[in-house]
Amino acid sequence: MTIMLADELEELIKEKVRSGAYQSADEVVAAGLRLLDVQEEGREALRREIVRGIEDTQQGGFSTYTTDAELDSLSDLLCLIIQNGRTMLSH
């Protein structure tokens, strides 16, 4: 397979190989495609969860947070979820 790349992308690939992070241009492109695949899967999973959340809310399945303590607890939970997501994506 032969592909044409913009000069900037070709130079980026060469830089990655020169840095020693990758053995070849093929490895750089393969890593980029794997990352793209993970990103797309993540977007689709997020979309499904948003739809699920909207449907759940429409059926009355939601919680109301009003006190500072409740909001702090929710904030801590969201931070933990975000950190776990970042950890998963980094592997």
Buried (B, 14 or more C-beta within 10 A) or exposed (E): EEEEEEEEBEEBBEEBBEEEEBEEBEBBBEEBEEEEEEEEEEEEEEEEEEEEEEEEEEEEEEEEEEEEEEEEEEEEEEEEEEEEEEEEEEE
